[in-house]
Amino acid sequence: MIEVDIESLAYGGDGIGRLPDGRTVFVSGAVAGDRLAITVTEDRERFVRASILEVTSPSTDRITPPCPYFTACGGCTWQHVARSAQLIAKRDAVVDALARIGHIPNASDVVADTLSPGPEYGYRNKVELLNDATSPRPLLGFHRSRSDELIPVDECLLLPKRLRKAPKALGGALRYLAGSSDLGLKRVAVRCAANTRDVEIALWTEPGPFPRAAAARTLGPALPSSSLVRVLTKGSAKERRVSGVEVLAGKGHWKERLAGFSYAVSAPSFFQVNTAGAEELIRLVLAALEPDGTDRVLDLYAGAGTFTLPLAARAAEVVCVESASSAVRDLRRNLEANDSWAEVVGGDAAREIAGLGRFDLVVVDPPRAGLDAAVIDALAVARPRAIAYVSCDPATLARDASRLREVGFTLTLATPVDLFPQTFHIETVARFEPT
């Protein structure tokens, strides 16, 4: 047994302390300010990982988590941490990444305080419930932290109150529907709009026979929805290769409103899971770019048009690039529905950007892997007067900030936005200007 003081929280969720021999220790379930009795679970030359034997002196920021699945379910890592401490830790994670990985000399000066739009629970407009492949009948839940083991759940506090019991309702209905047959079910996505009240249930399954009419009759009473679809997918869960979408009931898509614009989103398409947070991202992107009505704007990784629609209302011309075919269809439909216009290019950003010409302003919202080197090279040639970079990972943001600096852009402001309370994840909107 070793006693250790926890100094801070790491991006990833663990608490950080120092052992008597000087090595860093990462402790699962710790809070900055705790004094703990720990046992080592992984011993490395430069650091160790440990678990808590006893909280000998709790931090003033340690609170009682309200969820009965906390510590078992891997969805939330910080329910035991006060919200104010979460916000500080998330800003610290962005500063640390920019300084350590991005080599930004004034990282602390350019990173703003973390913004916290919306509530700390009930904020998600989407959850994905996994089906236990080892169970003979549908069993819905979430992965255990750092494990492929599935934890069955009856409710999720991150959903709005009216839908917290959706996992239980859907699990029971699907077991009844399945009977003794295999539905080929991989997961169930539930989307619930904050501003339109739309609810969509998406059953992600393998291709093959499926009781379509029976599914509509069974799931409708269990969880009333405006759209019930079946997404046919091949390959591994990570690949998400969609071969088709079948509408089982309702309108076949989900609608939400952001910043006065209407968005229709199909089940395979990406959309920010926090509606209030997405509106804050739009505000920050517009503030970073300051379009004046004469600008030519490039929107890379445009998705269903989160930033395209508000930019189209403020710029002379918007060109957007998106690789996912479902999102391209959604984007075109959303532009038409909002009486807006933008040029939509379906394709990979790294491949398409070189042929698109020069731009005054650019917004990029890449996946967790960040920007391809070809995108950064093309931005260097286009040399816009401002780039708004929307990042879901501090490490890749920092790496790309270093690359952008090498080609002549300076990071002038980075604003963390807490789209994912009760977790270590953080979204950041960064502004880059030509040096």
N, C-alpha and C positions, 0 to 999 in steps of 0.2 A: 504494500500500500504506500502511495506517495501523496503528499499534500501539495497542492498547487493553487496559485492565484490566477484567475482568468483576466487577461488584460483587454481583450477585444474580441470581436466576432469576425470570422473569416467569410469571404465569399465562398459559399458552399455549405454554410450553416454552422460549422463547428466553432467552439470557443478556442482562443489561443492563449497559451501560457508558456512559462519557461520552467524547465526542470533544473534541479540543482547543478547538473553538469553543463548547463547552458543551452541544451538543445530545445528547439521549439516543440511543444506538445499541442496536438489538436484533440479537443475533447467534445464528443458528441453530446448534445443536450445541455451544454454549458451556457452561461450568461456572463457578459462582461461585468466584473465586480464580484463574482462568486469566489469563495474559497472552497476547494473540493478535495475529497479523498478519492484518488483515482487508481485504476489498474491499467497497465499497458496492454494493448491488444495487438499492436504492430510496432516493432522496434527496428528503426532504420538508423543509418550512420549519422544523418543530420537532423532527423526529426522522429517523433513517435506519435502514434495515435493511441487514445485511451478512452475508457468508459468510466462513468461516475459510480463510485461505491457509495459515497455519502456527500450530501451538500452540507458541509460543516458550518458555513456562514453564507447565507444566500445574498445575492445582489439585491439592491433596492429595485432593480429593473426586472427581477424574476416575478412572474405572475402565474396564476393557475390557468392552464389551458382549458377552454370550454368544451372541446371536442372529445368524445369518448374514444375516438380512434387515434388520437394524437400519440406519437412515438411508434405506433404500429404502421399506420398509413404513411407513405412517403410523400404525400402531396404537400403537407405543411411542415416546415422545420422550425418555425419561430413563434408558435402560439404561446410559448412560455416566456416570451420576451416582450416587454412593454413596447407599445407602438412608437413612442418617442425614441427609444433606443434602437429600434429597427431602422428608423429613418436616418439616424446618425451613422449606423453601421453601413447602410447602403451608400451614403455619400462617401464614407471612408473607403469603401471597396472601389468606387470609381476613381478617387484620388490616387489610391495605391496602384491601380492598374496603369493609369496614365503616367505616373512617375516611374514605376518599376519596369513596365513593358514598353511604354511609349516614349520614355525618356523626355517627358515634357517638364522643363525646368520649373515652371510656375504652376504645377498641376493644382495645388490647393487654392491658388488665387482664381483660377478660371472655372472651378467647379462650384456651382451654386448649392444652396441647401436643397434637400430632397423635398419635392412637392408631393402632397398626399391627397389627390382628388378622390372623392367618394368614400364610402364606408370601409371599415376594416374587415367586416364580414358581409356576406351576401352580395359581393361585388362582381362575381363572375357571371358573364352572359353565356358561358359555355363550359361544360365539363365532358370529359370522355371517360366512360366507365368500361373497363376491360372485362372480357369474359374469360373465366378460368378454363383453360383448355384441358385441364386434367379432370374437370367435373363432367359427369355424364349428362347433366342438364345445365341450362344457363345459370351462371353464378357471377354476379357483377360486383366489381370493386376496383381498388387501386393497388398499385405495386407497393410493397414494403420498401422503405428507404434502402437504396443501394442493393436491391435484390429483384429477381424476377418473380418472387413469390407474390401471389395475389391475396390481398386482404379484403374479404367481403364487407360491404358497408350497406347500411339501410338509409343513411342520410349524409348530406354534405353541407356544412355551415357556410361554405363559400358561395353556395347558390342563394338566390333571393328566398325569403321565408316561404313564399307560396309554392316553391319547388324543392325545398330542402329534402323532402321525403321521396323525391323522384327515383333514386336508386332502388328503394324498396318496392315502389309501385311497379316499376318497369321489370325488375327481377322476377317478381311474382307472376306478372302477365306473360313474360317470355317463357317461364317454366311451364305454365299452363299451355301456351301455344306449342311448345316443343313436344310435350308428351314424352314419348319414347324415341322420337326422331332427332336427328342432328340438324340444326338449322345452319350450320357452317358459320355461326356468329363469332366475330372477332372482337367487336366492341360496339358500344352504343354511345352516340354523341347526343347531348341535349343542349340546345341553344334556347335562351330565354331573353328576349329583348327588354331593355329597361324603359325605352321610350315609346314602343309600339305595342308591347305586351304579346308579340308573336312568340310562339313556342314551336320549335322543330325537333323531332326525334329522327335520328339517322341511324339505321341499322347497318353496320359495316359487316359484310359477309363475303364468303367465297362464292364464286359463280356456281350455279346449279339450281336444282328445284327448290322452290320456296313457297310456303303457303301465304301468298300475297293478300288475298281477300280475308283470310282468317286473321292475319296480322293486323289489318286495319280494324276488324271487329273487336279484337282482343285488346289492343293497345289504346284505342280511342277512349274507352271508359276508364282505363287505368290511369292515363295521364292525357287529358285533353290537349290537343295541339292544333296549330294552324297548318302544319305540314308534317307528313310522315313519309320518309323515303328510305329506300334500300340502296346502299352504295356497294357495288360489286368491285372487289379488290383482289389483286393477285400478288404473289410474292410475300416477302416478310413484312411484319408490321411497320418497320422503319421505312421501307421502300414506298409504301402507300401508292402502289400502281393501280389507278382506278380504271376499270374497263367499262364502267357504265353506271348510270343512276336511274333507278326506277321509282316513280312516284306511286306510293301506295294509297295515300289519302291527302287531301288538302291541295295547296297551291304549288308544292314542290320546291319552295325556297323560303328563306327567312328574311324578314325585314327589320331594319333598325334605323333610327335617325341619329345623326351626329351633326352638331353645329348648324342645324337648319337644313341639312341635306338628307335625302332618303337613299338608303342602301339596301338592295336586294342581294342576298348572298346564298349561293348554292352550297350544299353540304361539304363538298371537297375543298372549297375555297377558304383561304385564311382570312380571318378578321380578328381584330384585337378583342381579347376576352373581357376587358374592363371598359364599359361604355363611357363612364365619366373620365377614365384615364385616357381613352382615345380622343375625346374632345380636348383634353389638355394638351395632348401631343399635337393636334391640329393647331391650337393656339400658339404653341411654341415654334412650330415649323413656320407659320406665317410671320411671327415676330422675327425669326432668324433670317428669313429671306426678304421681307419687306417688298413684295412685288408692287410695282407702281402703275400697272396697267399697260405698260409698253414692252414688258419683258417676254423673252422666249425662255420657257422653263422646261427642264427635263425632270421627269419623275421616274426613277429607276426602282424596280421591284414594286410596281404600283398596286398589286393586289386587285381588290374589287373597287379601288378608287378612294381610299380613305383621305389621301391628300390631293388627289387629282381634282375632285369636285370643287373644293374650296379654292384651289389654285386657279382653276379654269374661270372662276368668277372674278379673279383679280389680276390676271395676266393677259397679255395679247395673244399668246400661243402656248399651249402645253403639249409636250410629246411624252408619252408614257410607255414604259417597256415592262412587260410581264411575261413569264415563261409558262405558267400554269394555264392550260387551256380553259379550265372551268372559271378561273378568275378573269381571263380575258373576256369571256362571254358575259360575266357579271359586270365587268367594268363598262363594256359597251352598252349594256342594258341600263346601267345606272346613269351614264351620261345622257342617254336619251330621256330617261324618266325625269331627270332634273333639268331638262332643256339646256344642257351644257354641251360644249364641244371640246374634244382633244384628239390628237392623233394617237391611235393605239397601235403599238408595235408588239406583235406576239413573238417572243423569242428570248434567248439568253442575253442578259445585260452585257456580259463581257464580249459576246460576239456582235451584238447589234450596235453598241454605242459608237464605235469608230465611224460609222457611216451616217450619223445623225446630224453632223455639223456642229456649230457653235451655240452656246447657250449663255444667257445672262445669269440664270439661277439654276441650282440643281438640288433636288431632295433625293436621298437614298435611304431605303428602309430594307436593308439586306437580311437574309437569314442569319442564324447564329454564327455561321462560318465567316461572315463579314464580306469585304469587297475583294473581288478577283484583282490580281495585279494589272490585268488589261484595262479594267475600269479606272483604276487610279491613273494609269498612263494616259487614257483618253481624257480624263478630267484635267490633267496637266496641260493638254493641248487646247481644250475648250476654254480653260481659264475663266470660269464664271466669277462674278463678283462676290458670290456667297454660296456655300454648300451647307445644307441642313442634313445632318447624318442622324438617323433614328436607329439606335442600337439596343439590342436585347442582351448583349454580353459585354461587360467591361473589358475583358481581355482582348477580344477582336477589335473593339473600338480603339483601344490603346495601340494595338499593332498597326491599324490603319491610320491612326493619327500620326504615328511615326513616319509611315510611308508618304502620307500627304504632305508632311513637313518637308520631306526630301525633295518633293516635286514643286514646292513653292507655296504651300498653304499653311496658315497658322491657325491653331485652335484658339478661338477667342472666348468661348463660353460653352460650358457643358452643364445641362440641367438634368439631374436624376428625377425620375417620376416613378412613384411607387404604384405601379400597375398590379403588383402581386403581393399585397399584405399577407403576413403570416409565413412568407417564404423569404429566402435570401435573394431571389431574382429581382433585377432592377432594369428598367428601361431608361435610356438617356437620349436627350436631344442635344446634339453638339453642333455648334456653328464654326465653320472654317472660312477664312478670308484669304485672298492672295497676299503673300508677304510683300 
